[in-house]
Amino acid sequence: MKLRSHLEALKARYDRPEALALDPLAIPLRFEDGADRELAAWVAATLAYGKVAPMLRAIDAALLPLGPAPARWLRERSASQAARELRKALGTWVWRFHTAEDLVHWLLAWKRVDASGGLEAAFTPGPGESPDEALSRLVQRLRREGPDTYGFRFSLPDPAEGGACKRWRMFLRWMVRPGWPDLGVWKGLEPAALLIPLDTHVARTARFIGLSNRTTPDGRMAREVTEGLRKACPEDPLTFDFAISHLGILGDCPALRQKPHCLPCPLYAVCRAGK
């Protein structure tokens, strides 16, 4: 497939450790233990919106009270004890739509799911279920069990409601994919079943290279883009996601075809921007 060779060249450009400096995935990657990586990813993914530098500081501050072994910290405490200690330690912590109280409830949600079979099992489809139906089931459970605050609900988009669910897709990519740069902690889900975390950068590039004509970055567009990438790499369509997103995140795509600037881009020959 012609597109695959261009995507592979783009992947070679961005699949390097330096590119992680502006990616929230760098934070869970600091941990060695699988449960710690899962919990750090649980926090990092839900806070992964807004300007990158302050967002990374907010994630670091959110995890700081949990110490070097965050999963053990939460597991060793009762819910009430954890909540008291977290509220005291977090103080006036805030990240855009999320307050300290929202974060406390998000951490307690992980603790509840962890104690009732684990997060991977909660994401795993049951008999006759699709991955999105399993995700929707978990979202509805968390909505029932958590507070009705804007910040907490902001963490819980439901794929059944048509949204792209970018932060859920990103969290799943981190946890499921075994290839760089992802964590590959979970073994029960297949990379081939993942949908792309669709943000404005990915949506724009996807339109430029003909993976979708949709203007709204919604769930339907995420499926279209993923299907196009699946044709290039059926077993692991999200292998190209990190490179595609960082083309925009790092400001390397001017969003308008400019030959001197764009000519070195591996996607130049297949890009429709400005045509």
LODOLUM-357384 format. One record per residue (C-alpha): z, y, x; residue in one letter. Coordinates in steps of 0.2 Angstrom, whole numbers. Layout:
<sites>
SITE      c3      c2      c1   type
SITE       Z       Y       X      a
...
</sites>
This chain:
<sites>
SITE      c3      c2      c1   type
SITE       0       0       0      m
SITE      -5      17       7      k
SITE      10      26       2      l
SITE      22      13      10      r
SITE      16      18      28      s
SITE      19      36      25      h
SITE      36      32      18      l
SITE      40      21      33      e
SITE      36      36      44      a
SITE      47      47      34      l
SITE      61      34      35      k
SITE      59      33      54      a
SITE      61      52      55      r
SITE      78      53      45      y
SITE      86      36      48      d
SITE      97      42      62      r
SITE     115      46      64      p
SITE     113      65      66      e
SITE     106      66      48      a
SITE     123      60      41      l
SITE     131      76      46      a
SITE     127      84      30      l
SITE     129      68      19      d
SITE     145      63      10      p
SITE     142      45      15      l
SITE     149      50      32      a
SITE     166      50      25      i
SITE     168      32      18      p
SITE     159      27      34      l
SITE     174      32      44      r
SITE     184      18      37      f
SITE     183       0      43      e
SITE     191     -10      28      d
SITE     180     -14      14      g
SITE     192      -8       0      a
SITE     195       8       9      d
SITE     177      11      10      r
SITE     175       8      -8      e
SITE     189      20     -13      l
SITE     183      33      -1      a
SITE     166      31      -9      a
SITE     173      32     -26      w
SITE     180      49     -22      v
SITE     166      55     -12      a
SITE     152      51     -24      a
SITE     160      59     -39      t
SITE     163      75     -29      l
SITE     145      75     -22      a
SITE     138      91     -30      y
SITE     137     109     -25      g
SITE     135     116      -7      k
SITE     137     103       6      v
SITE     149     111      19      a
SITE     163     115       6      p
SITE     160      99      -3      m
SITE     163      89      12      l
SITE     179      99      15      r
SITE     185      96      -3      a
SITE     182      77      -1      i
SITE     192      76      15      d
SITE     206      86       7      a
SITE     205      74      -8      a
SITE     208      59       3      l
SITE     220      66      15      l
SITE     236      62       5      p
SITE     231      44       5      l
SITE     232      42      24      g
SITE     222      31      35      p
SITE     222      16      23      a
SITE     219      24       6      p
SITE     217       7      -4      a
SITE     233       0       2      r
SITE     242      17      -2      w
SITE     237      16     -20      l
SITE     240      -3     -22      r
SITE     258      -1     -15      e
SITE     263      12     -28      r
SITE     265      11     -46      s
SITE     254      22     -56      a
SITE     268      34     -60      s
SITE     274      35     -42      q
SITE     256      38     -36      a
SITE     253      51     -48      a
SITE     269      61     -43      r
SITE     266      60     -25      e
SITE     247      65     -27      l
SITE     251      80     -38      r
SITE     264      86     -25      k
SITE     252      83     -10      a
SITE     236      90     -18      l
SITE     244     106     -25      g
SITE     231     118     -29      t
SITE     216     108     -23      w
SITE     201     111     -33      v
SITE     182     107     -31      w
SITE     171     117     -44      r
SITE     173     107     -60      f
SITE     187      96     -54      h
SITE     205     100     -53      t
SITE     219      91     -44      a
SITE     224      83     -60      e
SITE     206      77     -63      d
SITE     207      69     -46      l
SITE     224      61     -49      v
SITE     216      53     -64      h
SITE     201      48     -55      w
SITE     211      39     -42      l
SITE     222      31     -55      l
SITE     206      25     -63      a
SITE     201      16     -47      w
SITE     219       8     -46      k
SITE     218       1     -64      r
SITE     200      -6     -62      v
SITE     205     -13     -45      d
SITE     220     -22     -53      a
SITE     210     -29     -67      s
SITE     197     -38     -57      g
SITE     190     -25     -46      g
SITE     177     -12     -46      l
SITE     162     -23     -41      e
SITE     166     -35     -55      a
SITE     166     -21     -67      a
SITE     149     -15     -62      f
SITE     142     -33     -62      t
SITE     132     -37     -78      p
SITE     138     -51     -89      g
SITE     127     -64     -98      p
SITE     113     -55    -106      g
SITE     117     -38     -99      e
SITE     107     -26     -88      s
SITE     115     -17     -74      p
SITE     114      -1     -84      d
SITE     123      -9     -99      e
SITE     137     -15     -87      a
SITE     138       3     -80      l
SITE     138      10     -98      s
SITE     152      -2    -103      r
SITE     163       4     -88      l
SITE     159      22     -92      v
SITE     165      20    -110      q
SITE     181      11    -104      r
SITE     185      25     -92      l
SITE     182      38    -105      r
SITE     194      29    -117      r
SITE     208      27    -103      e
SITE     206      44     -95      g
SITE     210      62    -100      p
SITE     198      72    -110      d
SITE     196      86     -97      t
SITE     179      93     -92      y
SITE     181      88     -74      g
SITE     186      70     -78      f
SITE     172      68     -91      r
SITE     160      76     -78      f
SITE     162      61     -68      s
SITE     157      50     -82      l
SITE     139      52     -87      p
SITE     133      37     -97      d
SITE     115      30     -93      p
SITE     114      25    -111      a
SITE     114      44    -115      e
SITE      98      47    -105      g
SITE     104      56     -90      g
SITE      99      52     -72      a
SITE     117      48     -67      c
SITE     114      53     -49      k
SITE     131      51     -43      r
SITE     133      34     -50      w
SITE     117      29     -43      r
SITE     122      35     -26      m
SITE     138      26     -27      f
SITE     130      10     -31      l
SITE     117      12     -17      r
SITE     131      15      -4      w
SITE     141       0     -10      m
SITE     126     -12     -13      v
SITE     113      -9       0      r
SITE     117     -18      17      p
SITE     104      -8      27      g
SITE     108       8      36      w
SITE     115      20      32      p
SITE     124      12      17      d
SITE     140       2      16      l
SITE     135     -15       9      g
SITE     152     -19       4      v
SITE     147     -28     -12      w
SITE     138     -44     -12      k
SITE     136     -48     -30      g
SITE     122     -35     -35      l
SITE     105     -35     -28      e
SITE      97     -20     -19      p
SITE      81     -23     -29      a
SITE      90     -19     -46      a
SITE      96      -2     -40      l
SITE      89      15     -47      l
SITE      86      30     -36      i
SITE     100      44     -36      p
SITE      88      57     -43      l
SITE      93      75     -38      d
SITE      82      90     -37      t
SITE      76      87     -20      h
SITE      71      69     -24      v
SITE      63      74     -40      a
SITE      52      87     -32      r
SITE      46      76     -18      t
SITE      43      62     -30      a
SITE      32      73     -40      r
SITE      23      79     -24      f
SITE      18      61     -19      i
SITE      13      55     -37      g
SITE      28      44     -41      l
SITE      31      54     -57      s
SITE      24      69     -67      n
SITE      40      72     -77      r
SITE      47      89     -74      t
SITE      65      84     -80      t
SITE      75      74     -68      p
SITE      82      62     -81      d
SITE      85      44     -83      g
SITE      67      40     -87      r
SITE      61      49     -72      m
SITE      73      40     -61      a
SITE      66      23     -68      r
SITE      48      29     -65      e
SITE      51      35     -47      v
SITE      61      19     -43      t
SITE      46       8     -50      e
SITE      34      18     -38      g
SITE      46      14     -24      l
SITE      48      -4     -29      r
SITE      29      -6     -27      k
SITE      31      -1      -9      a
SITE      46     -11      -6      c
SITE      50     -23     -20      p
SITE      66     -31     -12      e
SITE      74     -14      -8      d
SITE      66       1     -16      p
SITE      80      13     -11      l
SITE      77      10       7      t
SITE      67      26       7      f
SITE      80      36      -3      d
SITE      90      43      11      f
SITE      74      50      20      a
SITE      67      57       4      i
SITE      82      66      -1      s
SITE      86      73      17      h
SITE      68      80      18      l
SITE      75      92       5      g
SITE      93      93       9      i
SITE      89      98      27      l
SITE      77     111      21      g
SITE      62     103      30      d
SITE      51     104      14      c
SITE      46     122       9      p
SITE      41     116      -9      a
SITE      24     124      -7      l
SITE      10     117       4      r
SITE       9     127      20      q
SITE      -2     119      33      k
SITE       6     124      49      p
SITE      24     120      42      h
SITE      19     104      33      c
SITE       6      96      44      l
SITE      19      86      54      p
SITE      27      79      39      c
SITE      24      61      37      p
SITE      20      64      18      l
SITE       7      77      21      y
SITE      -8      66      18      a
SITE      -2      61       1      v
SITE       7      77      -5      c
SITE       0      86     -20      r
SITE      10     102     -18      a
SITE       0     117     -21      g
SITE     -16     107     -26      k
</sites>
